[in-house]
């Protein structure tokens, strides 16, 4: 059998093999050659061993990964996959075989291995499942339950609605489906961009996979076989966004030590033995840390223990308090679907590759587990699909809002929610994490601005082509500016400088363009308003750092929460007695007294995450950006904290069902994960300008690498 590897002008791998298993092996091998460092970082993160070479900064994640039992869950899910779906298990194993073949050569290319002294280690068959788990553990934002618990305690239950917007750590996306009735070719177009933390190397890998059974292009997750989220088989294409569903629960546990170990108080009023062991976490340059790993009938304990979250003794067993904040010194257990079902949904991956119609995609997605997504699909026969895919447990409403008491009845899971479907409206479906199709499944959703703007832009013409889609990808209109501008318009008695700034902002076109000084001025005033509100005494208890793992703190930080919910807070009829006009006035006067003369992109710069930062000799400034959190061009600053954008479009795509060769895509950096390589950052200039790379499907237009004979 032969595996053929080709590259296009952008270094994107195009793989052809004589069987599905050989193709999986080829995908694993080329991923290791191109992204060995990224793959090994992800493997270690899934195992909770990354601090051993990255240092103390990675310790909090490693402790969470171990206490959440990610590696053990991956092992269990793979063992179950072998029983339920041996074909997919063999396919995953072939992928890891390929990774192991490619890692030595890939590691020789990547300088990070030398800098850290890390030696690649063999991937196990369950490692891709662990990578998937680690990538998506925080995707549903379960730490927001801790924020809501604190907000309810200090501000009252209405705070849930005031702050119910996509928060600091939320992943999102734009996606839109235009049916053939609204295109020049008579065939559908699917376009969009996933919004994630921008990483270098990127979280998505452009790839082309072909064998006798299928021929698919798409965006793969490095370390995971197949093409899960965004793909085009030639006759059917699909794409996803975060459904914003709530499918993970936090339980406050009451634990006690006994001579035999640890016990947890159950909802039946009895103490039950919890699983317990210790593990040692190694840290580069520091002594190792021993941690206690506990699991109750609800799930793994991710914070606290028998001595409580802050080392104090927990509430007594006969304490019946059960509201938010009660039993504050108890431990926290996390219940998440794969730990319960031993199923990560990998049985959907091969059927997706083999899909030929939207019905095939629909059937494949019935096996999807997590993350819970809104999916759009279209085929060459005119079929379309708009649905939610994934598992959301049926349980009490309180479970969705905040941690619930494990010792109280009524918080069990009882099966799974039905996944909603929706039709197209006037030949269009738009998904941008807003309330809509998935509303019954979640709590916090994105404001409707991105979705409304996309639909407005699509309605500016009746017929669309693939070439027209970048104008939507790159739109910078900021509808969420309206409440602040309304407050500014109502001010009087301003100093001359503040009045001039106010008038300038009221005349602004509300576009967060890179070269706009008005956009920069708006961001400065907005940030000052956020800081003034956050400094009000009513919010003081929420400014105190809570007792929880460090890795969860971004979801609980006060300033980002106020920044993202600012339009809600400014529009609310009343806000805890805060004089909002006074806060806006003070912010405007503050900025007017020290005016900024630069453009938005001077401070709104890309802030990509790298597991190992570049050496100081390579600290070149990252590029300036257009867009903002609520723009279609969603490059997320954190108002009141920073203008820098750590989150943004992790890829852009246009799938054309008339001719796959007319499809387009781009990623923030490039196909190669090796710093300094020709294709490491060659797509960045296009990404910055909103341009796309052609999807090449003609093998004669590709450059072949030496053929590999299977051993």
LOTIVO-244007 format. One record per residue (C-alpha): x negated, y, z negated. Coordinates in steps of 0.05 Angstrom, whole numbers, plus 5000, padded with zeros to 4 digits. Example, Ala and Ser with C-alpha at 12.3 -4.5 7.8 and 13.67 -1.06 7.14 Angstrom:
2
475449104844 472749794857 
//
This chain:
711
500050005000 497750715015 498751374980 497951995023 496552674992 497453325031 496854055013 500054665043 496855355048 498455494975 495354844949 502254554933 501853784933 505953394983 505852644968 507952055010 507751334988 510450665011 514650544948 518050904891 513050644841 507050834882 509951524891 510851604816 503551394807 501451904859 505452444823 502152284757 495252274789 495852934826 498853264764 492753044724 487953284778 491253964782 493354064710 489253614664 488554134610 495954304610 497853564608 493253414550 495754024511 502953794521 501253084500 497953334436 503753804422 508653234428 504452834378 503153404331 495653364341 494054024378 491054384318 485353874320 482354264379 486354914382 485455094309 489855344253 494355754299 497355104324 498454804254 505555034243 507854714309 504154074293 507454014225 514354134256 513053624311 510953094261 516453234211 521653244268 518952554289 517952754362 512952214379 516851684342 523251904378 519751864445 517451154429 524450944409 527551264471 522650904516 523850234482 531250344491 530050544564 526449884576 532549514550 537949934585 534450144649 528149744663 527450034733 526750744706 522150494651 517550184703 517750834743 515751244682 510150744667 507650814739 507351574729 503151504666 498551014702 497351554753 496052074699 490851614668 487551514736 487152264749 485252524680 477652404682 476752784747 481853304726 478253424660 471653524696 474954094735 477954444675 473154864632 477654844571 475454134555 468254364549 470154984508 474154574457 470153924459 476653554475 476152874509 482352644547 485752034518 490251524552 497551694562 502551184536 508850994574 512951414526 508552034531 512852374585 518852304540 514952624484 512953194530 520253294548 522253294475 516953794455 518554244514 525954284495 526154194419 527354944409 531155044474 538055034440 535655524387 537455144324 533255644283 538756154298 543055784248 538256014194 538956734219 546556684218 546556394149 542456984123 546657484162 553157204134 550357214064 548057934066 552758254117 558957824118 562057354170 563057904222 555557924231 555957284272 559657634328 555558274324 549057894334 551857354380 547257474439 541457094468 535957194417 528457264417 526756534431 532256344479 530756064547 535556284603 536356324678 539956634736 543156194787 548156294843 551455854894 554156144959 558455664998 558155595073 564156045080 559756625057 553256475097 550956605168 549555865181 556055585152 551955185102 551055345028 545355714995 543155604922 538456114891 536056344823 530356374773 529256024706 527256494650 522356194602 516156394565 511056514620 505356024611 498755954646 498855434677 506155504693 511755084664 514054884733 510154514787 512054594860 511753904892 514153474950 515552734939 516952254996 517751505002 522351045043 528051174993 527851924990 524352575010 525153124958 522053814946 522854164880 520154434815 517553884769 515853944695 508453764689 507753124650 514652864670 516052444732 520952644786 524453314796 529553444741 531854164745 531154444815 530954004876 532853934950 533253244982 534753505052 542253365047 543753594977 540554104930 541554274857 539454784805 540754914731 541155454678 541455394603 548655274583 547255604515 550655004483 549654834410 547854094403 543054064344 545054124271 541454334207 543354014141 541454264073 539253644035 538853513961 532953053949 529852743887 523752323873 524451633842 519351103825 520850783893 520351413935 525351953954 532951953953 538052413986 544952573961 550052354012 557252584026 559751983988 556952273923 551551733918 544051783924 541051403982 533851223996 530551644049 524851414093 518251714071 510951694089 504952174092 500852394151 494352774158 493953364206 486953534229 485154264242 479054484282 474154834236 478254724173 479754164123 485453704143 492453784113 496653214086 504153284098 510052884073 514852624127 521852484102 528052254140 535152214112 541351914143 542552594177 535652654208 528352844196 526953364143 523453934178 522554404119 522154314044 522553684004 524653433935 521454053905 525354513952 523555004006 519355433961 516554913914 522054993862 526654443838 533054363879 539954493853 542853943810 546753373841 553253603810 552754313838 558754363885 556855013920 557354903995 557755584028 552155904068 546256044023 548455553970 543155063946 537855523973 532155093948 534354463984 530754154042 532854234115 534153634159 534953674235 539853234272 538753224347 541952764399 535952344423 534252164351 541351904343 542351564410 535251374429 536851664498 533452264530 537352214595 531551964637 536351494673 538752104711 532052244743 531551694797 538851774818 537552524827 531752374874 536151874913 542152344917 545052504985 551552864966 554253274909 558052664886 551352304878 548652894837 554952904795 554352154779 546952224763 548352784715 553352364676 547052044646 543852724628 542552844555 538553474540 537654044547 544954184561 545254554627 550154884675 548854564743 550354804813 549654354873 551554354947 550753875005 550453905080 557553635085 560354265052 561153964982 559754394921 559054254847 559254714786 559154344719 555854274651 551353674640 548853414574 551053164506 554353614455 556853274392 563953344366 563553604295 566154144247 565854864270 561355034210 555954584237 555155034298 554455674256 549555524200 546354964160 551554534126 551054154060 549253424071 552553234005 559353494027 564153074070 566553334137 559953464174 558952804211 558652744286 564552404321 562852264393 561252764449 564653354480 567553304550 563053694598 566954244634 567454354709 569354984747 571155164819 567755694861 571156374865 571456674934 566056204956 561256394900 559156124832 554556514786 551156264723 546856714680 547756444609 554056854599 560456624567 564656234617 564255514636 560455304573 563955764523 567155204483 560254894472 556255464443 555756064396 550656554424 550956734498 547557254541 551357894554 555257884620 550858404653 546457954695 552257524718 556558124735 550958464772 549357844814 556657774834 557058524850 550958464895 553657834929 560158194943 556558754979 556658315041 560857735065 555257355098 548557165068 542056855092 536156565054 532057175073 536957635037 536457314968 530157664941 534058314937 538257984883 532257654848 528958334841 534758784821 532959244763 539659564744 540459574668 547859584650 546359494576 543560204574 550660484573 552160494498 545660854481 546761364537 553861474512 551061634443 545962104474 551362464513 555262604449 549462944413 549163694404 544764184366 538363854393 531564184397 529864434468 525063854480 530163334457 535663664498 531163624560 529662894547 537062744535 539063084601 533662714638 536062044612 543262194628 541162344700 537061704704 539261174755 539060624701 533860224740 527959924703 523260024762 515859924752 514060624775 519660974737 517861484683 525261534664 525560784651 519460864606 522761434569 529161034560 525160444532 521560914483 528061214457 531360524454 525460244414 525760824365 533260734355 532059994339 526760164288 531060694255 536860204249 532459644223 529760104169 536660224140 537359944069 543359514089 538659084130 533059054078 534658344055 534158094127 527358414134 524357974080 520757364110 524856744095 522256084068 521755674131 516355404178 512355954212 514055694281 521355854269 520356574245 521456914314 528756704311 529457034242 525657684253 530158294241 527458794293 528158324354 535158134330 537258864327 533759004393 537458474432 544158624399 543359384404 549159504451 553859104405 551359494345 552160164379 559160004405 561959694341 567560094309 563660104244 556759864225 556059754151 556460504136 550360664180 550561364212 548861144282 549161834314 543962064263 539561474279 540061614354 538662354342 532562194300 529861714352 530862214409 527462774370 521762304352 520362114424 521362834449 516063074400 510962594428 513162494500 510161944542 508062104613 506861414640 511260934680 515060334655 509759854682 504260204643 506859874579 511559344607 506158834623 506058084630 503957724567 503056994587 501856444536 495456054542 493955484495 486655724496 485956464511 480956674563 473956834537 472957574518 468857664581 475157514622 480057964586 482658314648 489258704637 495358324658 499758644712 505259144700 512458934713 519259194734 525658944702 528058834631 531758324589 538758484615 536658614687 537458074740 529858154744 529557894673 522658064646 524058104571 521158654529 522858624455 525959314439 523059624377 517159144376 513559134443 514459304516 510358714536 514058134568 512457424546 518757154579 520957224651 522156844716 518056204710 519756074783 524256334838 527655914891 532455924949 535155254973 538055285043 542754715061 542754895135 535354725141 530954555083 524954855119 528255535112 528155465036 523455904994 520055874926 514756204884 511656134814 508156664772 501156414781 499655834828 499555084840 492754954808 491954994733 484455094735 482155804720 478256094778 480755584829 483155834896 490455674880 490555864807 493456564815 494556634890 502256674884 501957224830 501957814880 508057524915 511557394849 510358104827 513258384892 519257904893 516857534954 517456784965 513156244994 515955815051 517755095033 513854675083 516953995100 513653855167 507853385151 504153595214 503454295184 500054035121 492753875107 491453165087 486752935033 483152255038 488151685035 488051264972 488750514976 492350214917 488349744874 
//
